[in-house]
Amino acid sequence: MSTKNPIIDKLFSVGAHFGYAPSRRHPTQAPYIFGAKGGIELFDLEKTASLLENALNFVKTLGAERKVLLFVGGKAEAREAVERAALRINQPYSSGRWIGGSITNFSEIRKRLARLQELSEKREKGELAQFTKRERLLIDREITDLELMFGGLRGMQKNPDALIVIDPKREEGAVAEARQMNIPVIALMNTDCNRSLIQYPIPGNDASRDTLSYILDEIAASYASTVPPRE
């Protein structure tokens, strides 16, 4: 496939057009389906490209104001790319199981982050030497658990200004909290996802590492392109 639109060509090359079987399609995704082949529905990449550009333009406005983006994607295919994109632009991420209240009860999350920071600093400074071997072991375990649950949120001082979500059906808890707090969501979403819940949908193959890596890299690049230099 070759078109005059390089974005469509790139989406095609990374397999963004592959959806799921028709039986799995959410009704709201019907406008974005081009057809089906071999029992798999195919996305209309012209529409995907247009919606992707719309989402990237929104991300550029966020970057220009140094807004906080929270990247969310806990399934195996997404974790590495989510972390890479977030770290590239120094933004928080959740690449494991979504912890309920991460947005709606952020004051409690901040307490856990403060605890993680406190224990990590004490360990780095050698201040744990005063404790017994068993106490140090328990503290190390606590640090490991806190890092696993909240490590990606380190440095986040307030609720995010937008969420970047891979597979909003899987991350329904994060999407629900964002909606409750009126935080816009940008999401790469396959044919089984509810488009009506997402302000900036990107219809495409959210089960493909190549596709989601491309989308996340484009989001990070768009954000970085407009961030003003620090004075």
PAZAVO-524531 format. One record per atom (N, C-alpha, C): residue in one letter; atom name; x, y, z. Coordinates in steps of 0.1 Angstrom, whole numbers, padded with zeros to 4 digits. Layout:
timar; nuro; u; v; w
A; CA; X; Y; Z
...
***
This chain:
timar; nuro; u; v; w
M; N; 0008; -0012; 0000
M; CA; 0000; 0000; 0000
M; C; 0009; 0012; 0000
S; N; 0006; 0022; -0009
S; CA; 0013; 0034; -0009
S; C; 0003; 0046; -0012
T; N; 0004; 0056; -0004
T; CA; -0005; 0068; -0006
T; C; 0003; 0080; -0006
K; N; -0003; 0092; -0008
K; CA; 0003; 0104; -0008
K; C; 0005; 0109; 0006
N; N; -0001; 0102; 0016
N; CA; 0000; 0106; 0030
N; C; 0010; 0097; 0037
P; N; 0021; 0102; 0041
P; CA; 0031; 0094; 0047
P; C; 0027; 0088; 0060
I; N; 0018; 0095; 0067
I; CA; 0012; 0089; 0080
I; C; 0005; 0076; 0077
I; N; -0004; 0076; 0067
I; CA; -0011; 0064; 0064
I; C; -0002; 0053; 0060
D; N; 0008; 0056; 0052
D; CA; 0018; 0046; 0048
D; C; 0025; 0040; 0060
K; N; 0029; 0049; 0070
K; CA; 0035; 0044; 0082
K; C; 0026; 0035; 0090
L; N; 0013; 0040; 0092
L; CA; 0003; 0032; 0099
L; C; 0002; 0018; 0093
F; N; 0001; 0018; 0080
F; CA; 0000; 0005; 0073
F; C; 0012; -0004; 0076
S; N; 0024; 0002; 0075
S; CA; 0036; -0006; 0077
S; C; 0038; -0012; 0091
V; N; 0032; -0005; 0101
V; CA; 0033; -0011; 0114
V; C; 0021; -0019; 0118
G; N; 0012; -0021; 0109
G; CA; 0000; -0030; 0111
G; C; -0011; -0024; 0119
A; N; -0012; -0011; 0118
A; CA; -0022; -0004; 0126
A; C; -0037; -0007; 0121
H; N; -0038; -0012; 0109
H; CA; -0051; -0014; 0103
H; C; -0058; -0027; 0108
F; N; -0051; -0036; 0115
F; CA; -0057; -0048; 0119
F; C; -0065; -0047; 0132
G; N; -0078; -0051; 0131
G; CA; -0086; -0051; 0143
G; C; -0089; -0065; 0148
Y; N; -0100; -0067; 0154
Y; CA; -0104; -0080; 0159
Y; C; -0115; -0086; 0150
A; N; -0120; -0097; 0154
A; CA; -0131; -0103; 0147
A; C; -0144; -0095; 0148
P; N; -0153; -0095; 0138
P; CA; -0165; -0086; 0138
P; C; -0173; -0088; 0151
S; N; -0173; -0101; 0156
S; CA; -0181; -0103; 0168
S; C; -0177; -0096; 0181
R; N; -0164; -0091; 0180
R; CA; -0159; -0083; 0192
R; C; -0160; -0068; 0190
R; N; -0165; -0064; 0179
R; CA; -0166; -0049; 0177
R; C; -0176; -0042; 0186
H; N; -0171; -0031; 0192
H; CA; -0180; -0022; 0199
H; C; -0188; -0014; 0189
P; N; -0201; -0011; 0191
P; CA; -0209; -0004; 0181
P; C; -0203; 0010; 0177
T; N; -0197; 0016; 0187
T; CA; -0191; 0030; 0184
T; C; -0180; 0030; 0174
Q; N; -0174; 0018; 0172
Q; CA; -0162; 0017; 0163
Q; C; -0166; 0016; 0148
A; N; -0179; 0014; 0145
A; CA; -0184; 0011; 0132
A; C; -0179; 0021; 0122
P; N; -0179; 0034; 0125
P; CA; -0175; 0044; 0114
P; C; -0160; 0043; 0110
Y; N; -0152; 0036; 0118
Y; CA; -0138; 0036; 0115
Y; C; -0133; 0023; 0108
I; N; -0143; 0014; 0105
I; CA; -0140; 0001; 0099
I; C; -0141; 0002; 0084
F; N; -0130; -0002; 0077
F; CA; -0130; -0002; 0063
F; C; -0136; -0014; 0057
G; N; -0134; -0026; 0063
G; CA; -0139; -0038; 0058
G; C; -0133; -0050; 0067
A; N; -0134; -0062; 0061
A; CA; -0128; -0073; 0068
A; C; -0121; -0082; 0059
K; N; -0111; -0090; 0064
K; CA; -0104; -0099; 0056
K; C; -0099; -0111; 0065
G; N; -0102; -0123; 0061
G; CA; -0098; -0134; 0069
G; C; -0104; -0135; 0083
G; N; -0116; -0130; 0084
G; CA; -0122; -0130; 0097
G; C; -0118; -0119; 0107
I; N; -0110; -0109; 0101
I; CA; -0105; -0098; 0109
I; C; -0109; -0085; 0103
E; N; -0115; -0076; 0111
E; CA; -0119; -0063; 0106
E; C; -0106; -0054; 0104
L; N; -0108; -0045; 0094
L; CA; -0096; -0036; 0091
L; C; -0101; -0022; 0093
F; N; -0092; -0014; 0099
F; CA; -0095; 0000; 0101
F; C; -0093; 0008; 0089
D; N; -0101; 0019; 0087
D; CA; -0099; 0028; 0077
D; C; -0088; 0038; 0081
L; N; -0076; 0036; 0075
L; CA; -0064; 0043; 0079
L; C; -0065; 0058; 0076
E; N; -0073; 0062; 0066
E; CA; -0075; 0076; 0064
E; C; -0081; 0083; 0076
K; N; -0091; 0076; 0082
K; CA; -0097; 0082; 0094
K; C; -0088; 0081; 0106
T; N; -0080; 0070; 0107
T; CA; -0071; 0069; 0118
T; C; -0060; 0080; 0117
A; N; -0055; 0082; 0105
A; CA; -0045; 0092; 0103
A; C; -0050; 0106; 0107
S; N; -0062; 0109; 0103
S; CA; -0068; 0122; 0106
S; C; -0070; 0124; 0122
L; N; -0075; 0113; 0128
L; CA; -0077; 0114; 0143
L; C; -0063; 0114; 0150
L; N; -0053; 0108; 0145
L; CA; -0040; 0108; 0151
L; C; -0034; 0122; 0150
E; N; -0036; 0129; 0138
E; CA; -0031; 0142; 0137
E; C; -0038; 0152; 0147
N; N; -0051; 0150; 0148
N; CA; -0059; 0158; 0158
N; C; -0054; 0156; 0172
A; N; -0051; 0143; 0176
A; CA; -0045; 0141; 0189
A; C; -0032; 0147; 0191
L; N; -0023; 0146; 0181
L; CA; -0010; 0151; 0182
L; C; -0010; 0167; 0183
N; N; -0019; 0173; 0176
N; CA; -0021; 0188; 0177
N; C; -0024; 0191; 0191
F; N; -0033; 0184; 0197
F; CA; -0037; 0186; 0211
F; C; -0025; 0184; 0221
V; N; -0017; 0174; 0218
V; CA; -0005; 0171; 0226
V; C; 0005; 0183; 0225
K; N; 0006; 0189; 0213
K; CA; 0015; 0200; 0211
K; C; 0010; 0212; 0220
T; N; -0003; 0214; 0221
T; CA; -0007; 0225; 0230
T; C; -0004; 0222; 0244
L; N; -0004; 0210; 0248
L; CA; -0001; 0206; 0262
L; C; 0014; 0208; 0264
G; N; 0022; 0204; 0254
G; CA; 0037; 0206; 0256
G; C; 0040; 0221; 0257
A; N; 0034; 0229; 0249
A; CA; 0037; 0244; 0249
A; C; 0034; 0250; 0263
E; N; 0025; 0244; 0271
E; CA; 0022; 0249; 0284
E; C; 0028; 0240; 0295
R; N; 0037; 0231; 0292
R; CA; 0043; 0222; 0301
R; C; 0033; 0215; 0310
K; N; 0022; 0210; 0304
K; CA; 0012; 0203; 0311
K; C; 0017; 0189; 0314
V; N; 0011; 0182; 0324
V; CA; 0015; 0169; 0328
V; C; 0007; 0158; 0320
L; N; 0014; 0149; 0314
L; CA; 0007; 0138; 0307
L; C; 0010; 0125; 0315
L; N; 0000; 0117; 0318
L; CA; 0001; 0105; 0324
L; C; -0001; 0094; 0314
F; N; 0010; 0086; 0311
F; CA; 0009; 0075; 0302
F; C; 0005; 0062; 0309
V; N; -0005; 0055; 0303
V; CA; -0011; 0044; 0310
V; C; -0012; 0032; 0300
G; N; -0006; 0021; 0304
G; CA; -0006; 0009; 0295
G; C; 0000; -0002; 0302
G; N; -0008; -0011; 0308
G; CA; -0003; -0022; 0317
G; C; -0001; -0035; 0310
K; N; -0007; -0037; 0298
K; CA; -0005; -0050; 0292
K; C; 0009; -0052; 0287
A; N; 0012; -0065; 0285
A; CA; 0026; -0068; 0282
A; C; 0031; -0061; 0269
E; N; 0023; -0060; 0259
E; CA; 0027; -0054; 0247
E; C; 0031; -0039; 0248
A; N; 0025; -0033; 0258
A; CA; 0026; -0018; 0260
A; C; 0037; -0014; 0269
R; N; 0040; -0022; 0279
R; CA; 0048; -0016; 0291
R; C; 0061; -0009; 0287
E; N; 0069; -0016; 0279
E; CA; 0082; -0010; 0275
E; C; 0080; 0003; 0268
A; N; 0071; 0003; 0258
A; CA; 0069; 0015; 0250
A; C; 0064; 0026; 0258
V; N; 0055; 0023; 0267
V; CA; 0049; 0033; 0276
V; C; 0059; 0040; 0285
E; N; 0068; 0032; 0291
E; CA; 0078; 0037; 0299
E; C; 0088; 0045; 0291
R; N; 0092; 0040; 0279
R; CA; 0102; 0047; 0271
R; C; 0096; 0061; 0267
A; N; 0084; 0062; 0262
A; CA; 0078; 0074; 0258
A; C; 0077; 0084; 0269
A; N; 0073; 0079; 0281
A; CA; 0071; 0088; 0292
A; C; 0084; 0094; 0297
L; N; 0094; 0085; 0298
L; CA; 0107; 0089; 0303
L; C; 0114; 0099; 0293
R; N; 0111; 0097; 0280
R; CA; 0117; 0106; 0270
R; C; 0113; 0120; 0272
I; N; 0101; 0123; 0277
I; CA; 0097; 0136; 0279
I; C; 0095; 0140; 0294
N; N; 0101; 0131; 0303
N; CA; 0100; 0133; 0317
N; C; 0086; 0134; 0323
Q; N; 0078; 0125; 0319
Q; CA; 0064; 0125; 0323
Q; C; 0061; 0112; 0331
P; N; 0051; 0112; 0340
P; CA; 0048; 0100; 0348
P; C; 0041; 0089; 0339
Y; N; 0041; 0077; 0345
Y; CA; 0035; 0066; 0337
Y; C; 0030; 0055; 0347
S; N; 0021; 0047; 0342
S; CA; 0016; 0035; 0350
S; C; 0017; 0024; 0340
S; N; 0026; 0015; 0342
S; CA; 0028; 0004; 0332
S; C; 0026; -0010; 0338
G; N; 0019; -0009; 0350
G; CA; 0015; -0022; 0356
G; C; 0000; -0022; 0358
R; N; -0005; -0028; 0369
R; CA; -0019; -0028; 0372
R; C; -0023; -0014; 0377
W; N; -0034; -0009; 0372
W; CA; -0038; 0005; 0376
W; C; -0042; 0004; 0390
I; N; -0037; 0013; 0398
I; CA; -0040; 0014; 0412
I; C; -0052; 0024; 0414
G; N; -0063; 0018; 0419
G; CA; -0075; 0026; 0420
G; C; -0072; 0038; 0429
G; N; -0077; 0050; 0425
G; CA; -0075; 0062; 0433
G; C; -0063; 0070; 0429
S; N; -0056; 0065; 0419
S; CA; -0044; 0072; 0414
S; C; -0047; 0086; 0410
I; N; -0059; 0089; 0405
I; CA; -0063; 0102; 0401
I; C; -0074; 0108; 0411
T; N; -0084; 0100; 0414
T; CA; -0095; 0105; 0423
T; C; -0091; 0106; 0437
N; N; -0081; 0099; 0442
N; CA; -0076; 0100; 0455
N; C; -0061; 0103; 0456
F; N; -0057; 0112; 0448
F; CA; -0043; 0115; 0446
F; C; -0036; 0119; 0459
S; N; -0043; 0125; 0468
S; CA; -0037; 0129; 0481
S; C; -0031; 0117; 0488
E; N; -0038; 0106; 0487
E; CA; -0033; 0094; 0494
E; C; -0021; 0088; 0486
I; N; -0022; 0089; 0473
I; CA; -0011; 0084; 0465
I; C; 0002; 0092; 0468
R; N; 0000; 0105; 0470
R; CA; 0012; 0114; 0473
R; C; 0019; 0109; 0486
K; N; 0011; 0104; 0495
K; CA; 0016; 0099; 0508
K; C; 0025; 0087; 0505
R; N; 0020; 0078; 0496
R; CA; 0028; 0066; 0493
R; C; 0041; 0070; 0486
L; N; 0040; 0080; 0477
L; CA; 0052; 0085; 0469
L; C; 0062; 0091; 0479
A; N; 0057; 0098; 0489
A; CA; 0066; 0105; 0499
A; C; 0073; 0094; 0507
R; N; 0065; 0083; 0510
R; CA; 0071; 0072; 0518
R; C; 0082; 0065; 0509
L; N; 0079; 0063; 0497
L; CA; 0089; 0057; 0488
L; C; 0102; 0066; 0487
Q; N; 0100; 0079; 0486
Q; CA; 0111; 0088; 0485
Q; C; 0119; 0088; 0498
E; N; 0112; 0088; 0509
E; CA; 0119; 0088; 0522
E; C; 0128; 0076; 0524
L; N; 0122; 0064; 0521
L; CA; 0129; 0052; 0523
L; C; 0141; 0050; 0513
S; N; 0138; 0054; 0501
S; CA; 0149; 0053; 0491
S; C; 0161; 0062; 0494
E; N; 0158; 0074; 0499
E; CA; 0169; 0083; 0503
E; C; 0177; 0078; 0515
K; N; 0170; 0072; 0524
K; CA; 0177; 0067; 0536
K; C; 0186; 0055; 0532
R; N; 0181; 0047; 0523
R; CA; 0189; 0036; 0518
R; C; 0201; 0040; 0511
E; N; 0199; 0050; 0502
E; CA; 0211; 0056; 0494
E; C; 0221; 0062; 0503
K; N; 0217; 0068; 0514
K; CA; 0226; 0075; 0523
K; C; 0232; 0066; 0534
G; N; 0228; 0053; 0533
G; CA; 0233; 0043; 0543
G; C; 0227; 0045; 0557
E; N; 0216; 0051; 0558
E; CA; 0210; 0053; 0571
E; C; 0202; 0041; 0576
L; N; 0202; 0031; 0568
L; CA; 0195; 0019; 0573
L; C; 0204; 0010; 0581
A; N; 0216; 0013; 0582
A; CA; 0226; 0005; 0589
A; C; 0222; 0004; 0604
Q; N; 0215; 0014; 0609
Q; CA; 0211; 0013; 0623
Q; C; 0200; 0003; 0626
F; N; 0194; -0002; 0616
F; CA; 0183; -0012; 0618
F; C; 0189; -0026; 0618
T; N; 0182; -0036; 0624
T; CA; 0186; -0050; 0623
T; C; 0185; -0055; 0609
K; N; 0191; -0067; 0607
K; CA; 0191; -0073; 0594
K; C; 0177; -0076; 0590
R; N; 0168; -0081; 0599
R; CA; 0154; -0083; 0595
R; C; 0147; -0071; 0592
E; N; 0149; -0060; 0600
E; CA; 0143; -0047; 0597
E; C; 0147; -0042; 0583
R; N; 0159; -0043; 0580
R; CA; 0164; -0038; 0567
R; C; 0158; -0046; 0556
L; N; 0156; -0059; 0558
L; CA; 0150; -0068; 0548
L; C; 0135; -0063; 0546
L; N; 0128; -0060; 0556
L; CA; 0114; -0056; 0555
L; C; 0113; -0042; 0548
I; N; 0123; -0034; 0551
I; CA; 0123; -0020; 0544
I; C; 0126; -0022; 0530
D; N; 0135; -0031; 0526
D; CA; 0138; -0033; 0512
D; C; 0126; -0038; 0505
R; N; 0119; -0047; 0511
R; CA; 0107; -0053; 0505
R; C; 0096; -0042; 0503
E; N; 0095; -0033; 0513
E; CA; 0085; -0022; 0512
E; C; 0089; -0013; 0500
I; N; 0102; -0010; 0499
I; CA; 0106; -0001; 0488
I; C; 0103; -0008; 0475
T; N; 0106; -0021; 0474
T; CA; 0103; -0029; 0461
T; C; 0088; -0028; 0458
D; N; 0080; -0030; 0468
D; CA; 0065; -0030; 0466
D; C; 0061; -0016; 0461
L; N; 0065; -0006; 0468
L; CA; 0061; 0008; 0465
L; C; 0066; 0012; 0451
E; N; 0078; 0007; 0448
E; CA; 0084; 0010; 0434
E; C; 0076; 0004; 0424
L; N; 0072; -0009; 0426
L; CA; 0064; -0016; 0416
L; C; 0050; -0009; 0414
M; N; 0044; -0005; 0425
M; CA; 0031; 0001; 0423
M; C; 0031; 0016; 0419
F; N; 0040; 0023; 0424
F; CA; 0040; 0038; 0422
F; C; 0052; 0044; 0416
G; N; 0062; 0036; 0413
G; CA; 0075; 0041; 0408
G; C; 0073; 0050; 0396
G; N; 0064; 0047; 0387
G; CA; 0063; 0055; 0375
G; C; 0056; 0069; 0378
L; N; 0050; 0070; 0389
L; CA; 0044; 0083; 0393
L; C; 0053; 0092; 0401
R; N; 0065; 0088; 0403
R; CA; 0075; 0097; 0410
R; C; 0076; 0110; 0404
G; N; 0076; 0121; 0412
G; CA; 0077; 0134; 0406
G; C; 0064; 0141; 0403
M; N; 0053; 0133; 0403
M; CA; 0040; 0138; 0399
M; C; 0034; 0145; 0412
Q; N; 0033; 0158; 0411
Q; CA; 0028; 0166; 0422
Q; C; 0014; 0170; 0423
K; N; 0007; 0167; 0411
K; CA; -0007; 0170; 0410
K; C; -0014; 0160; 0400
N; N; -0027; 0161; 0399
N; CA; -0033; 0153; 0389
N; C; -0029; 0157; 0375
P; N; -0028; 0147; 0366
P; CA; -0023; 0150; 0353
P; C; -0033; 0159; 0345
D; N; -0029; 0165; 0335
D; CA; -0037; 0174; 0327
D; C; -0043; 0166; 0315
A; N; -0038; 0154; 0312
A; CA; -0043; 0145; 0302
A; C; -0037; 0131; 0304
L; N; -0045; 0121; 0299
L; CA; -0040; 0107; 0300
L; C; -0037; 0102; 0286
I; N; -0027; 0095; 0284
I; CA; -0024; 0088; 0272
I; C; -0026; 0073; 0275
V; N; -0036; 0067; 0269
V; CA; -0040; 0053; 0273
V; C; -0038; 0044; 0261
I; N; -0032; 0032; 0264
I; CA; -0032; 0021; 0254
I; C; -0042; 0011; 0258
D; N; -0052; 0009; 0250
D; CA; -0063; 0000; 0252
D; C; -0072; 0004; 0263
P; N; -0081; 0014; 0261
P; CA; -0090; 0019; 0271
P; C; -0100; 0008; 0277
K; N; -0102; -0002; 0269
K; CA; -0111; -0013; 0275
K; C; -0104; -0019; 0287
R; N; -0091; -0023; 0285
R; CA; -0084; -0029; 0296
R; C; -0081; -0019; 0307
E; N; -0079; -0006; 0304
E; CA; -0076; 0004; 0314
E; C; -0089; 0012; 0317
E; N; -0100; 0005; 0319
E; CA; -0113; 0011; 0321
E; C; -0112; 0019; 0335
G; N; -0105; 0014; 0344
G; CA; -0104; 0021; 0357
G; C; -0098; 0035; 0356
A; N; -0087; 0035; 0348
A; CA; -0080; 0048; 0346
A; C; -0089; 0058; 0338
V; N; -0096; 0053; 0328
V; CA; -0105; 0061; 0320
V; C; -0116; 0066; 0328
A; N; -0122; 0058; 0337
A; CA; -0133; 0062; 0345
A; C; -0129; 0073; 0355
E; N; -0117; 0071; 0361
E; CA; -0112; 0082; 0370
E; C; -0110; 0095; 0363
A; N; -0104; 0094; 0351
A; CA; -0102; 0106; 0343
A; C; -0115; 0113; 0340
R; N; -0125; 0106; 0336
R; CA; -0138; 0112; 0333
R; C; -0144; 0118; 0345
Q; N; -0142; 0112; 0357
Q; CA; -0148; 0117; 0369
Q; C; -0141; 0130; 0372
M; N; -0128; 0132; 0369
M; CA; -0121; 0144; 0372
M; C; -0120; 0154; 0360
N; N; -0128; 0151; 0350
N; CA; -0128; 0159; 0338
N; C; -0114; 0161; 0331
I; N; -0106; 0150; 0331
I; CA; -0093; 0150; 0325
I; C; -0094; 0144; 0311
P; N; -0090; 0150; 0301
P; CA; -0091; 0145; 0287
P; C; -0083; 0132; 0285
V; N; -0087; 0123; 0277
V; CA; -0080; 0111; 0274
V; C; -0077; 0109; 0259
I; N; -0065; 0106; 0256
I; CA; -0060; 0103; 0243
I; C; -0058; 0088; 0243
A; N; -0064; 0080; 0234
A; CA; -0063; 0066; 0235
A; C; -0061; 0059; 0222
L; N; -0052; 0050; 0221
L; CA; -0051; 0040; 0210
L; C; -0060; 0029; 0213
M; N; -0070; 0027; 0205
M; CA; -0081; 0018; 0208
M; C; -0085; 0009; 0196
N; N; -0086; -0004; 0200
N; CA; -0089; -0014; 0190
N; C; -0105; -0014; 0188
T; N; -0109; -0024; 0179
T; CA; -0123; -0024; 0176
T; C; -0133; -0027; 0187
D; N; -0127; -0033; 0198
D; CA; -0136; -0037; 0209
D; C; -0138; -0026; 0220
C; N; -0132; -0014; 0217
C; CA; -0133; -0003; 0227
C; C; -0144; 0007; 0224
N; N; -0149; 0013; 0235
N; CA; -0160; 0023; 0234
N; C; -0155; 0037; 0231
R; N; -0156; 0041; 0219
R; CA; -0151; 0054; 0215
R; C; -0158; 0065; 0222
S; N; -0170; 0064; 0227
S; CA; -0177; 0075; 0233
S; C; -0171; 0080; 0246
L; N; -0162; 0071; 0252
L; CA; -0156; 0075; 0264
L; C; -0143; 0083; 0263
I; N; -0139; 0084; 0250
I; CA; -0126; 0090; 0248
I; C; -0127; 0103; 0240
Q; N; -0120; 0113; 0245
Q; CA; -0120; 0127; 0238
Q; C; -0112; 0127; 0226
Y; N; -0100; 0120; 0226
Y; CA; -0091; 0120; 0215
Y; C; -0088; 0105; 0211
P; N; -0097; 0099; 0204
P; CA; -0095; 0085; 0200
P; C; -0086; 0083; 0188
I; N; -0078; 0073; 0189
I; CA; -0069; 0069; 0178
I; C; -0073; 0054; 0174
P; N; -0082; 0052; 0165
P; CA; -0086; 0038; 0162
P; C; -0075; 0031; 0155
G; N; -0071; 0020; 0161
G; CA; -0060; 0012; 0156
G; C; -0056; 0000; 0164
N; N; -0047; -0007; 0159
N; CA; -0043; -0020; 0165
N; C; -0035; -0018; 0178
D; N; -0042; -0019; 0190
D; CA; -0036; -0017; 0202
D; C; -0029; -0030; 0208
A; N; -0029; -0040; 0200
A; CA; -0023; -0053; 0204
A; C; -0010; -0055; 0197
S; N; -0006; -0045; 0189
S; CA; 0007; -0047; 0181
S; C; 0018; -0038; 0187
R; N; 0029; -0044; 0191
R; CA; 0040; -0036; 0197
R; C; 0045; -0025; 0187
D; N; 0045; -0029; 0174
D; CA; 0050; -0019; 0164
D; C; 0040; -0007; 0163
T; N; 0027; -0010; 0163
T; CA; 0018; 0001; 0162
T; C; 0018; 0010; 0174
L; N; 0017; 0004; 0186
L; CA; 0017; 0013; 0198
L; C; 0030; 0020; 0201
S; N; 0041; 0014; 0196
S; CA; 0054; 0021; 0198
S; C; 0054; 0033; 0189
Y; N; 0049; 0031; 0176
Y; CA; 0049; 0043; 0167
Y; C; 0040; 0054; 0173
I; N; 0028; 0050; 0177
I; CA; 0019; 0061; 0182
I; C; 0025; 0068; 0194
L; N; 0030; 0060; 0204
L; CA; 0036; 0066; 0216
L; C; 0048; 0075; 0213
D; N; 0056; 0071; 0203
D; CA; 0068; 0078; 0199
D; C; 0064; 0092; 0193
E; N; 0053; 0091; 0185
E; CA; 0048; 0103; 0178
E; C; 0042; 0113; 0189
I; N; 0036; 0107; 0199
I; CA; 0030; 0116; 0210
I; C; 0042; 0123; 0217
A; N; 0052; 0115; 0221
A; CA; 0063; 0121; 0228
A; C; 0070; 0131; 0220
A; N; 0072; 0128; 0207
A; CA; 0079; 0138; 0198
A; C; 0071; 0151; 0197
S; N; 0058; 0150; 0196
S; CA; 0049; 0161; 0194
S; C; 0050; 0170; 0207
Y; N; 0049; 0164; 0219
Y; CA; 0050; 0171; 0231
Y; C; 0064; 0178; 0232
A; N; 0074; 0171; 0229
A; CA; 0088; 0177; 0231
A; C; 0090; 0188; 0221
S; N; 0083; 0188; 0209
S; CA; 0085; 0198; 0199
S; C; 0081; 0212; 0203
T; N; 0072; 0213; 0213
T; CA; 0067; 0226; 0217
T; C; 0070; 0230; 0231
V; N; 0077; 0222; 0238
V; CA; 0081; 0225; 0252
V; C; 0090; 0237; 0252
P; N; 0087; 0248; 0258
P; CA; 0096; 0260; 0258
P; C; 0109; 0257; 0267
P; N; 0120; 0262; 0263
P; CA; 0132; 0260; 0271
P; C; 0131; 0266; 0285
R; N; 0137; 0260; 0295
R; CA; 0137; 0265; 0308
R; C; 0146; 0277; 0309
E; N; 0141; 0287; 0317
E; CA; 0149; 0299; 0318
E; C; 0160; 0298; 0329
***
